[in-house]
Amino acid sequence: MDLTQTPLPLPAKEPGWVNRIQSDPHVLGDIADAMGGSPFHVLCPDQFAINLASFVDAMVTAGVEGKVYFGKKANKAACWPRVCAEANAGVDVASAPEMIDAIANGVRGEDIVVTGPAKSTDLLWLATRHRCLIAIDALDELEHVIAIAEANGPADPVRILLRVLPPANPNSRFGFDEAELATAIERCVGHRAHLRMEGFSFHLTGYSVAPRAWQAADLIDRCVAARALGLVADSVSIGGGFAVDYVDEDSWRAFLSDYQDSWFHTRKTFTEFYPYHASPAGAEMLTAILDSSVASDHADLAAKFAQTGTRLLIEPGRALLDGCGFTAFPVLGFKHRPDYGFITASGLSLSLSEQWFASEYLPDPTLWPVQLDGTPTSACVGGSSCLESDMLSWRKIRFDQTPGVGDLLIYPNTAGYQMDSNESEFHQLPLPPKVVVTANPTDRIRWRLDSAGIRSRKAIDHRG
């Protein structure tokens, strides 16, 4: 097998808990045995808590009041909202089931922000009953909320934000344009007895710092103007879109520089990849936004928030889940070809959502257990369905050992959007279970199954 044409490696950055789990000679094997040959996801709430604290610390260091809301759509597991509840953080939801799950795991209604377009009556009604903060996206939705608020009565005004269409994303289908925003503010002023208009929100695609800083500065000015009209307007939500740094800069630059179609099975081409190296990323990106000089009357954006008495709200999803989970696919077989081989993995590529957005999940998978004297090989990875397109990795990946039946193929850092956004029971295969681990260095490794709600939570504790 010719290994000279193998693509350059893209090893993932891994937090300590991953190395501890994967270096243990028994834990992953025990979990795989308990799962009966199914692929499974491994989650670490302790790492999520670390990531959450880093965003909070960035605000505190900058002298900015605010709140972090976890973008729940990034991962369906129940363990994340429990961490948010314990840390007095919030959750960003866009459906009634997401809200119910957050509440079932201890998140208070006033710590939930409801986003998304054209929300259903059930979702809006539940949100008002639980005093959630609702990001209003359109004039008809505002009228819908006004009607609900009037039915509730003035004793319990509905908390809202007005979502703004950013000039940086003029073709977005979300948010109020200038004319609509003026009308919405007028309606909020006229219904102050029933509405508590707490400010403005926006969301930008991409991962650029400057457009977020400028848009936030503009909305702070709008808050100040809205207060003069008698509205509360004390908060600005800058949404999510905080980058994640999956691989180191040198590896990523070399990959892009030397990239060629021959690295992929059938010479498959891709129009774009996620930027797997990013700097700044995570909470450091928030710090860069707050450090931005965006107005002559304030030293930086953080000063503008603080000196105008405006709160900062953020809704990270992927960034809070950075390093919080990986996915293990049992190897069903390995097929040799002259130039490279094919691994067939238990499960489907639907458990790596990037594959279904006309792209490729690029951080290198690894094999477990490690064979120190293994024979290197190059292979693509296919799922266990009957479809040619069911490929976990079109890329020809170099492995330090030849895959064997029963080995685990581990894809790193999949918690953010990868593992469950597109999962399906195609072929009547069960969805991969989620396994929650506690990897405190001073204690044995423990694991249990994640559950959808607090009432059905049953811990399965195993000694590592």
Secondary structure, DSSP 8 states (H G I E B T S, - for coil): ---TT------B---HHHHHHHHSSSHHHHHHHHTTT--EEEE-HHHHHHHHHHHHHHHHHHT--EEEEEEGGG---SHHHHHHHHTT-EEEESSHHHHHHHHHTT--GGGEEE-SSS--HHHHHHHHHTT-EEEE-SHHHHHHHHHHHHHH-TTS-EEEEEEB--TTSTT-SSSB-HHHHHHHHHHHHHTTTTEEEEEEE---SS--HHHHHHHHHHHHHHHHHHHTTT----EEE---------B-HHHHHHHHHH--GGGBGGG---S----SS-SS-HHHHHHHHHT----TTSSSHHHHHHHTT-EEEE--STTTTTTSEEEEEEEEEEE--SS-EEEEESS-GGGSGGGGTTS---S--EEES--TT---EEEEEE-SSS-TT-EEEEEEEEESS---TT-EEEE-S-TTTTTTSS---GGG-----EEEEE--TTS--EEEE--SSGGG--------
